[in-house]
Amino acid sequence: MAVTHHQDGDFTVFSMDGRFDAFGARELKNVVSQVNVTKKRFILDMAGVNFIDSSGLGTLVGILRTVEKEGGQIRIAGLIPEVLIIFELTRLHRIFDIY
């Protein structure tokens, strides 16, 4: 999975492309760890993600906990229907702000 990031106003936007599995989870953690977390406002643009598994979901929950503990927020954008269904089946759509 490819992960890039850029600043858009107050938000750091992470654009993800590919399979969000154990390998992709490791890639996202690496990129997020390199970003100045004092911004504390993140958008995960997942429009390019065509698959997500439990490793990806677990990573998202871990990042959410870390960011919220610091008083920040995460928003998820661009979920394709196949990935949105996974969020709904696991009820994660109730804890993430999805746009």
Helices and strands as residue ranges (DSSP letters): E 2-8, E 11-20, H 22-34, E 41-52, H 54-69, E 73-77, H 81-89, G 92-94, E 97-98
